[in-house]
Amino acid sequence: MGDRFCVYTCLIADYERLNEQPVAAGSKIDFICFTDNGDLKSKTWKVVKIAPTFVKDPVRSQRVIKLSPQDFCGDYDTSLYIDNSVILSTKPEDIFERYKEHWDFLIPTHSYRESLVDEFREIVRLSLDDPRRVDEQLSHYRDADPNCLSEKPYWSAIQIRRHNNPHTRHALRFWLAQVLRYSRRDQLSSNYAFRQVGVAPHRLDIDNFSSWFHTWPVYSERKNGIGTFKQTLPRRALSRLRREARSVLNF
């Protein structure tokens, strides 16, 4: 008996309209959308209603689903996770076949960040999370594993994971713990998490915006504010964050 596959996404708190996936019509693989919206309908996704883990925190509730395929896709062996803003242009059967040697854990490299510390800077600059928490996280990683900050970051909008691989499960649980403790922007914690548990996912070198099998980002009716954090970091703390970032580049 071969692997059972699925494609899945998650949409919490009506953050944006669910994107349909036209390639699903020609695929025998299940497309599943986990959502807290009991009225959501789709022509291409099997809609599964779930209760968010954190009622007041839709972003982290989404991350719980994203980083726990073993808990939400237990009827399958291997999944292709995609953010709702990703549109597949090729049947998932072809994607799984192309990368069959890397089903245990495959994730693209961030194609337009040179280092993880650059991603930290951008999260603060764009007000995508609480800058104090981002500052604390950067300080932790610099003390515990400074080498991770000079690595190319991962791009987490597309991932293939084999759920019955214990090493993959361990890496995902450690990664999720970082997201729950520190920034909800999961790309800040992936490098550190993987290094700490000794797992090295296969890096997929593709242009994040477009590849032979996907297009990103495709937004429709997105609500403003859910993914941003408007609190301003005090000047002294902001200066510290900048010093931390510069020192990482020169350690």
N, C-alpha and C positions, 0 to 999 in steps of 0.2 A: 504494500500500500504506500503510495507516494505522499509527499507533503500536501497538506491542505492550506490553501492560500486565501488571503483576503486583502482588500484595499480598505483603509479606513481613514476617517477624519473626525473632527469634533467641532461642535458649534454651541457655545454656551452664552446665555444672556442675550441672544439676538444681536450679537456684536455686528454681524453683517449678514447679507442674504447668502443662502447656501448656493454655491456654484454647482451647476450640473456638470456631469462628466460624459460627454457624448460617446467616448470610446467604450463605455460600459455596455452599450447595446450590442457590441460584437464580442464581448468577453463572457467566459463562463465562470469567472472569478467574482465572488461577492464583493460589492461596494457597500460599506456600512458607514453611516453617519450617526455618531452618538451626540445626543442633544437633550437639553432640558425643556425644549419647546414641544409640548404635546400636540400642537397643531401643525407642525412642520410636515410638508409633503414634498415628495421628490419623484421624478421620472427615472432617475438613474441610481439613486442611493436607497438602500434599505435603512429606514429611519428607526433608530432604537432610542427610546426615551430613558434617560438616567437622571438621578438626582445629583446636582453638583456637590462636590465635596465641601466647598466653602461657599455658602450662599452669598456672602458679601465680597467674595473675591473670585469673579468669573475667570480671570486670567490664570490664576493658579489652579482652579478647578479644571480648566482646559489642559493645563500641563500634566495633571495627574493622569488623565486619559492618554495623552500623547506619550508619556514616558512609562506607561504600565500596560503594554500590549498583552502581557501574560494574564492580566486580570480582566481585561475587557474583550479580548479576542481568544478566549480559551478553547473555543471549538476549532481553532485553526493552529497550524504549526508555525507558519511564517506569514508575516504581514508586510505590506507596503503602506507606511503612514505618509499622508500628505496634508499639509496645511490647506485650509479651505481656499486660500488664494492661489493654489497651484492647480493648473489644468493639465491633465495628461493628454498627450497627442498621439500616444501609442498604446495599444492594449497591454495590460499588466502582464499577460503571459509572455510577451516579448521582453519586457523589462526583467522579469524573474529569470528567463532563459539567458539573457545577456550576462547577468551577474550571478549566475548559479553557484559560482565558487565562493561567493561572499554573502550568502544568505544569513550567516550567523549575526553579522552586524555590518551594515553598509550605510555610510552617511557622507554627503558631499563636503568638500572643503569650501569655506567661505571664499568666494572668488574675487571679492573686492576689499578685503582687509588683509593687511600685511602681517599683523600680529594680534594676539588676543588683547593686549593692552590697548590697541586701537579701537577695539570693540567696546571696551570699558569707556573710553573717551566719548565715543559716539552716543552711547546710551545716556550719558550725562548731558551732552550737548543738545540732544533731541528731547530731553525731559521724558524719557521712556520708563523711568523708575525713580524711586526715592533715592536721591543722590547720597544721602547719609548711609543707606544700606549698601549702595554700590561701593562707596568709599571703604566701608568696613570689609566688604568682600575682597576688594583689591588688596587691602592691607594683609588680610589673612593669607591670600594666595602668595603674596610676595614673601611673607615670612615662612610659609610651609613648603612652597615649591615654586620658587621664582622662575625656573626654567619654563614652566607651562605658559607664562605670560608672553614669551617671545615666540611661541609656536603660532602657526597659522590657525585661526579658529575654524570650527566646524560650522556648517550651515544646516540647521536642524529641520527645515521645512519639508524635507524628504528623507525617509529612513526605511531601510529594510532590516527587520529583526527576526531571528528564529527564536520563538518563545521558549522552547524546551532546552535551550542552551543555558546551563546554570551560570556561566561566566557573563553572558549577555544580561541575564536577569539581575545579577549582582551589580553590574555596571549601571543598569537603568535605575535600580533602587537607590544607589549611592548618588547618582545624578539628580534624581528627584528630591532627595533629601537636601541637596544644595539649593535647589530652586525654592523649596519650602522655607529654608533658613535665611537665604540671602535674596538676591535679585530674582524676580519672576522671569527675567530675560534669560532663557535657558542656555543660550549660546555663550554666556559668560562663564558657565560652570562646567561645560562638557569636557574641555581639555583637562582641567584639574581632576574631575571625577574619573575619567578613564585612566589617567596616570596613577591615581591613588589605588585603584583596584587591579591594575596590571592588565587592562584590556585595551587593545589597539584596534578599533574598528577600521575596516577598509575605507580609505579616503577615495571618494569618487570625484575626480577632477572634471567638473563641468562648469560652464557659465551658469551662475545661479538664475539668471533671467530667462535663459532659453537653452534647451538642449535637444537632442534627437527625440526625447520622449516627453518634454514638459515645456510649459510657459508659466512665468511668474513675474510680477504679481498681477492677479486679476481680482479686482475689488468691485463689489457691487453693493450699493446702499450701506456702506460702512458707517457706523456711528462714531463720531469723534469723542475723544475723552477717555474711553475705556482703556486704551493702551498707553495713555500719557500720564505723567505725574507732574503737577504744576508747582509743587513746592520748590522754592529757590534755595539753593545751598548757600549758607553764609560764606562771605568772601574768604575768610580764613580757612574754612574747610575745603572750599574749591581750590584754593592755592595748594593745600596739602595734597589733594587728589592729583593735581597737575605735577607736583613734585614727585609723587609716587610713580606716576606714569613715565616721567622722564628718567627716573633712576632705574626703572626696570629695563629700559632700552639700553642703559649703559652699565648694567651690573656685570 
